[in-house]
Amino acid sequence: MLINKKRNKKAIIITAVAMLAGILFILAGIFGGSVAGMFKDNFDFRDLKPEDIGKTINMDMKVYYENIDVPNKTMQTLGDLSGDWYSITLDLSDLSLDEQRLYYSKTSQYVTVQGTIRELDEAEFTEVKEGLYKLYDYIYYEKERKITLDEFHDILTETVLPYCIDVRSVSSFNWIPFIPTGIFIFLISLVLEVCFVFKLKKRIVLPVVYGLMVIVPAILFAGHIRTMLTVKKVTDGLYTMDNLECLDTQKMLDSDSGTINGMLDWIFANHFYGAPNVFTIDRNHLGFGCAAFSAETPEGDHLMGRNFDLLETDTLLVHSHPEGAYESIGVADLGIFSVGQTYPISPDSPLGKLIMVITPYVVLDGMNEKGVAAGILELNIEETHQDKGKPDLLIFCAIRGILDNCASVDEALALLESYDIHSDLEVNYHLFITDKTGRYVVVEWLDGEMVVVEHPCCTNSVIAAGEYFDKGSPDDRIKTIEKELGPDRIVTEDKAMEILDMVHSKHGITEWSCVYNLNDFTVNICLDADYSKVYSFSASELR
C-alpha cells in the first residue's frame, strides 16, 4: 500500500511538471522570438562609421518595413519605435523568392538577417527617398498641413540612413508550433493529473475524456470547420470561401454596435463563445482610396466597377447564402485581421483560415442575386456619428446588411435610414449602391444627416452639393470616369476594367479591381493593378 501511495504521489508530481511544461511551451510560442532577440549583439545603427562599410553582419531584427515600391528594396526600421529609431534600406536582390516571402511574412516578428553594409550612392538614396515620398504624400495633401511639401519630405527622411544592407540570407525560427504543442501537453497532463489525484481508473476515464476533447470542439465549431474547409487559394494574394458560419446578419444589425471594437466584440461573443476580442484594428490600414461606377453593356447587362486602394493586403472572395437571405458574393480585406503573405498570420495556415471565417460581416464591396451591388469608399472628413434614437450600425457592416436583405436601391436606402450610422476611425465614408434596373446612388452622412445623390460614379470626395462638396481627397479620377463612360454609360466588361485601370492608384496600392455583372451574377477581379490577369467567378463556382 505504501508503494502505491508513493507511486501515486510521484505520478501527481510528474504530471504537474508536465502541465507546467505545457504552459511554458505556450508562452514560448507567444513570446519566444521577442525574448531571443534581446540576447543578440547587433551593430549600433545610431553611430555607423566609415569603417563599418563592408562589414558582414549577422543580426536579429524585428520586421517593421515600408514597401517603398523600389524593385527588390524595402525600408526596415531599426530600434525602438516608441523611442530612438532609424530606417535603413534592405536590398533583397540576392534572396530567393521563398526567402523574400519569409521576410515579408514576419511583420512584428524576429528574423535573422545575414548581409553586408554598404553606403547608398546618391542616385540610390534619391530613389529610396522618392519611394517614401510616394508612399506618404497623400497624408500631406489630405491633412492640409501648415508646412511646405519640402519640409514634409525632410520630416519623412530625417531618420533614413544613407546605408543599405545587401541581404544574403534570411531565416526565422518558427515559434508558433509551440502553442498547439503546449496546449496538447497541458490538456493531456491535466487529464492524467485528475485521474491520479482522484484515483480514477484510467482505462475508463481516458477514452471518455479524449473522446469528449474531440467531439465537443467538433460540435461547437462545426460551422467554423466546414467554412475553413471551403477556403481555396486561387493565386498568391487571392482566396475564395463559402460562408457557412457567419449567417446571423440580422443579429449583427441588431447588435447596436457603433464602433469597430464594439462590432468585433459582438463577433467574438457570438461566434467564439464569449472569447474576448483579440484584434486591434490599425487606423492606417483602413486608410483606403477607391473608385466606383455604374455602367451598362451593349447587351443590356448592368455593371458595377470598383477599385479598392490600400496598402498591401490579401483578398478573400466570400460567397454567402444564409437561410432566408439573398445569395451574395463579396470581397474582404484580410489585412484588417493581420492575415496575409506580408502579415504575421499566413492565409494558408489553420489560424489564418479560422480568422477568414469571421470576414463575411465586413466585406467592403459585393453584389447579391437580386442584382444589387454596393461598395464603401473613404472620405477624409470628420467621422460621422448619427444620434436620432435609432439602433447604432457601423458603416462597415452596412454592405453585409444590404447584400443579405435588399432587392433594390430603394430597399437599401430604407435599411440605411433605419439606423444611426457610425464611421469610427477618425474619417467618414460614403457608399456607392446600384442595381440591375440601372439605378445608382451615392449615400453620404454629413452633419448627422443622410444625403442621397444620384450620380453614376464616385471616388474619395464628397458628391453632395453644399459646404462639403469635393472635400475629402479630390482629384481628377472622377472626371476620367465620367469622360470614359460618356452620357449613355454603355461599355463592355473589358472596357469597364480598362476604366478601372485608368484610375487605379498611382502609388501602387490598388489591391483589387472588380467588375460585377448584376444580371449574370458574375464578377471579374484583378489584383495589384495587374490588368493582364483577370480572374472570373460565378456564384455557382463559389458554392
Residue pairs with C-beta under 8 A, 6 or more apart in sequence:
8 196
8 199
11 192
11 196
12 193
12 196
12 197
15 189
15 190
15 192
15 193
15 196
16 189
16 193
18 185
18 186
18 188
18 189
18 192
19 185
19 186
19 189
19 190
19 193
21 182
21 185
21 189
22 182
22 183
22 184
22 185
22 186
22 187
22 189
23 182
23 186
24 182
25 178
25 179
25 181
25 182
25 185
25 186
26 178
26 179
26 182
26 183
26 186
27 182
28 175
28 178
28 182
29 175
29 176
29 177
29 178
29 179
29 181
29 182
30 175
30 179
32 173
32 175
32 178
33 109
33 110
33 172
33 173
33 175
34 62
34 110
36 60
36 110
36 173
37 60
37 61
37 62
37 110
40 59
40 60
41 59
42 57
42 59
42 60
42 61
43 52
43 55
43 57
43 59
43 117
45 78
45 79
45 86
45 88
45 161
46 79
46 84
46 86
48 117
48 161
48 163
52 117
53 117
53 118
53 119
53 163
54 116
54 117
54 118
55 116
55 117
56 114
56 115
56 116
57 113
57 114
57 115
57 116
57 117
57 165
58 112
58 113
58 114
59 112
59 113
60 110
60 111
60 112
60 113
61 76
61 78
61 110
61 111
61 113
62 108
62 109
62 110
63 76
63 103
63 104
63 106
63 107
63 108
63 109
63 110
63 111
64 76
64 77
64 81
64 107
64 108
65 74
65 75
65 76
65 77
65 90
65 103
65 104
65 107
66 74
66 75
66 77
66 87
66 132
66 135
67 74
67 135
67 311
67 312
67 342
68 74
68 75
68 128
68 131
68 132
68 134
68 135
69 131
69 134
69 135
69 507
69 508
70 127
70 128
70 131
72 91
72 92
72 93
73 89
73 90
73 91
73 92
73 128
73 131
73 164
74 89
74 90
74 92
74 103
74 104
75 87
75 88
75 89
75 90
75 128
75 131
75 132
75 160
76 87
76 88
76 89
76 90
76 165
77 85
77 86
77 87
78 85
78 86
78 87
78 88
79 85
79 86
85 159
86 159
86 160
86 161
87 159
87 160
87 161
88 160
88 161
88 163
88 164
88 165
89 120
89 124
89 128
89 161
89 163
89 164
89 165
90 103
90 113
90 115
90 164
90 165
90 167
91 164
91 165
91 166
91 167
92 99
92 100
92 103
92 167
93 166
94 166
94 167
94 168
95 103
95 167
95 168
95 169
95 170
99 169
99 170
100 170
101 341
102 111
102 170
102 171
102 172
103 111
103 167
103 170
104 341
104 342
105 341
105 342
105 343
105 344
105 346
106 172
106 344
107 338
107 342
107 343
107 344
108 344
109 172
109 344
110 172
111 170
111 171
111 172
112 170
112 171
112 172
113 165
113 167
113 169
113 170
114 167
114 168
114 169
114 170
115 165
115 166
115 167
115 168
115 169
116 165
116 166
116 168
117 163
117 164
117 165
118 163
118 164
118 165
118 166
119 162
119 163
119 164
120 128
120 162
120 163
120 164
124 164
125 162
128 160
129 153
129 156
129 157
129 160
132 156
132 157
132 160
133 153
133 156
134 507
134 508
135 507
136 156
137 149
137 507
138 289
138 473
138 507
140 149
140 152
141 473
142 380
142 473
145 152
147 155
176 351
187 213
191 205
191 206
191 209
191 210
192 202
194 200
194 205
195 201
195 202
195 205
195 206
218 225
220 273
223 244
223 245
223 247
223 357
224 245
224 271
224 354
224 357
226 244
226 245
227 241
227 242
227 243
227 244
227 245
227 356
227 357
228 350
228 353
228 354
228 356
228 357
230 240
230 241
230 242
230 244
231 239
231 240
231 241
231 353
231 356
232 239
232 240
232 241
233 239
233 347
233 348
234 240
234 317
234 535
235 527
235 533
235 535
236 341
237 314
237 315
237 340
237 341
237 527
237 528
238 314
238 315
238 317
238 525
238 527
238 535
239 314
239 315
239 316
239 317
239 334
239 347
239 356
240 316
240 317
240 318
240 319
240 537
240 542
241 316
241 317
241 318
241 319
241 356
241 359
242 319
242 320
242 542
242 543
243 318
243 319
243 320
243 321
243 322
243 360
245 271
245 357
245 358
246 267
246 271
246 320
246 357
246 358
246 359
246 360
246 361
247 320
247 322
247 323
247 325
248 270
248 322
249 322
249 325
249 361
249 400
249 401
249 404
249 405
251 270
252 263
252 266
252 267
252 361
252 397
252 400
252 401
253 391
253 393
253 397
253 401
253 419
254 391
255 262
255 263
255 266
256 391
256 392
257 263
257 265
257 266
257 392
257 393
257 394
257 397
258 385
258 392
258 393
258 394
258 420
258 422
258 424
259 394
259 422
259 424
260 281
260 394
260 396
260 424
260 425
261 277
261 281
262 394
263 361
263 362
263 394
263 396
263 397
264 277
264 279
264 281
265 277
267 277
267 358
267 361
268 274
268 275
268 276
268 277
268 278
269 275
271 357
271 358
279 337
279 338
281 336
281 425
283 425
283 426
284 311
285 310
285 311
285 313
285 335
285 336
286 310
286 336
286 378
286 425
287 310
287 378
287 427
288 308
288 309
288 310
288 377
288 378
289 307
289 308
289 309
289 310
289 377
289 378
289 459
289 460
289 473
289 505
289 509
289 510
290 306
290 307
290 308
290 309
290 375
290 376
290 377
290 378
290 459
290 460
291 305
291 306
291 307
291 309
291 377
291 457
291 458
291 459
291 477
291 478
291 481
291 500
291 503
292 304
292 305
292 306
292 307
292 365
292 375
292 377
292 432
292 457
292 458
292 459
293 304
293 305
293 432
293 456
293 457
293 458
293 481
293 485
293 496
293 499
294 302
294 303
294 304
294 432
294 434
294 438
294 440
294 456
294 457
294 489
295 302
295 303
295 304
295 305
295 456
295 485
295 489
295 490
295 491
295 496
296 302
296 303
296 438
296 488
296 489
296 490
296 491
297 303
297 490
297 491
297 492
297 493
297 517
298 490
298 492
300 519
301 436
301 517
301 518
301 519
301 520
302 371
302 434
302 435
302 436
302 437
302 438
302 517
302 518
302 519
303 491
303 493
303 496
303 515
303 516
303 517
303 518
304 365
304 367
304 373
304 375
304 432
304 434
304 514
304 515
304 516
304 518
305 496
305 497
305 499
305 500
305 513
305 514
305 515
305 516
306 365
306 375
306 432
306 500
306 513
306 514
306 515
306 516
307 500
307 503
307 504
307 505
307 510
307 512
307 513
308 331
308 333
308 364
308 365
308 375
308 510
308 511
308 512
308 513
308 514
309 504
309 505
309 507
309 509
309 510
309 511
310 333
310 335
310 509
310 511
311 335
311 509
312 335
312 340
312 342
312 509
312 511
313 333
313 334
313 335
313 336
313 340
313 511
314 334
314 335
314 339
314 340
314 341
314 343
314 347
315 331
315 332
315 333
315 334
315 511
315 512
315 525
315 527
316 331
316 332
316 333
316 334
316 347
316 356
316 359
317 329
317 330
317 331
317 523
317 525
317 537
317 542
318 329
318 330
318 331
318 332
318 359
318 360
318 363
318 366
319 327
319 328
319 329
319 539
319 542
319 543
320 327
320 328
320 329
320 330
320 360
320 403
320 404
321 327
321 328
321 543
322 404
325 404
325 405
326 368
326 369
326 370
326 403
326 404
326 405
326 406
326 407
327 368
327 369
327 539
328 366
328 367
328 368
328 369
328 403
328 404
329 366
329 367
329 368
329 516
329 521
329 523
329 537
329 539
329 542
330 360
330 363
330 364
330 365
330 366
330 399
330 400
330 403
331 363
331 364
331 365
331 366
331 512
331 514
331 525
332 356
332 359
332 360
332 362
332 363
332 364
333 362
333 364
333 511
334 340
334 343
334 347
334 352
334 355
334 356
334 359
335 343
336 362
337 345
337 355
337 358
337 359
338 344
338 345
339 345
339 346
339 347
339 352
339 355
339 356
340 347
341 347
345 351
345 352
345 355
346 352
347 353
347 356
360 400
361 397
361 400
362 396
362 397
362 399
362 400
363 399
363 400
363 403
364 375
364 376
364 396
364 399
365 373
365 374
365 375
365 376
365 399
365 514
366 373
366 374
366 375
366 399
366 403
366 516
367 373
367 374
367 403
367 516
367 518
367 521
367 523
368 402
368 403
368 404
368 406
369 521
369 539
370 406
370 407
370 408
370 435
370 436
371 435
371 436
371 437
371 518
371 519
371 521
372 402
372 403
372 406
372 407
372 408
372 409
372 411
372 412
372 433
372 434
372 435
372 436
372 518
373 433
373 434
373 435
373 516
373 518
374 398
374 399
374 402
374 403
374 412
374 431
374 432
374 433
374 434
375 399
375 431
375 432
376 395
376 396
376 398
376 399
376 429
376 430
376 431
377 429
377 430
377 431
377 432
377 458
377 459
377 460
378 427
378 428
378 429
378 460
378 472
378 473
379 427
379 428
379 429
379 430
379 444
379 460
379 461
379 462
379 471
379 472
379 473
380 427
380 428
380 460
380 471
380 472
380 473
381 427
381 428
381 462
381 468
381 471
381 472
382 427
382 428
383 422
383 423
383 424
383 425
383 426
383 427
383 428
384 395
384 421
384 422
384 423
384 428
384 445
384 446
384 448
385 420
385 422
385 423
385 448
386 419
386 420
386 421
386 422
386 445
386 448
386 450
387 420
387 448
388 420
388 448
389 420
390 418
390 419
390 420
391 418
391 419
391 420
392 419
392 420
392 422
393 401
393 419
393 420
393 421
393 422
394 422
394 423
394 424
395 421
395 422
395 423
395 424
395 429
395 431
395 445
398 415
398 416
398 419
398 421
398 431
399 431
401 415
402 412
402 415
402 416
402 433
405 411
405 415
406 412
406 415
408 435
408 437
408 439
409 433
409 434
409 435
409 437
409 439
409 440
409 441
410 439
412 433
413 433
413 441
413 443
413 452
416 431
416 443
416 450
417 450
421 445
421 450
423 429
423 445
428 444
428 445
428 472
430 442
430 443
430 444
430 445
430 458
430 462
430 463
431 442
431 443
432 440
432 441
432 442
432 443
432 457
432 458
433 440
433 441
433 442
433 443
434 440
434 441
434 518
435 518
436 518
436 519
439 454
440 454
440 455
440 456
441 452
441 453
441 454
441 455
442 452
442 453
442 454
442 455
442 458
442 463
442 464
443 450
443 451
443 452
443 453
444 450
444 451
444 453
444 462
444 463
444 464
444 468
445 451
446 462
446 464
446 466
446 468
451 464
453 463
453 464
453 465
455 463
456 482
456 485
456 489
457 478
457 481
457 482
457 485
458 478
459 473
459 475
459 477
459 478
459 481
459 503
460 472
460 473
460 474
460 475
461 470
461 471
461 472
461 473
461 474
461 475
461 478
462 468
462 469
462 470
462 471
462 472
463 469
477 503
480 499
480 502
480 503
481 499
481 503
484 491
484 495
484 498
484 499
484 502
485 491
485 499
491 499
493 515
493 517
493 524
496 515
497 513
497 515
497 524
497 526
497 531
497 534
498 531
500 513
500 515
500 526
500 531
501 513
501 529
501 531
504 510
504 513
504 529
505 529
508 529
510 528
510 529
511 527
511 528
512 525
512 526
512 527
513 525
513 526
513 529
513 531
514 523
514 524
514 525
515 523
515 524
515 525
516 522
516 523
517 523
517 524
520 538
521 538
521 539
522 536
522 537
522 538
522 539
523 536
523 537
524 534
524 535
524 536
525 534
525 535
525 536
525 537
526 533
526 534
526 535
527 533
527 535
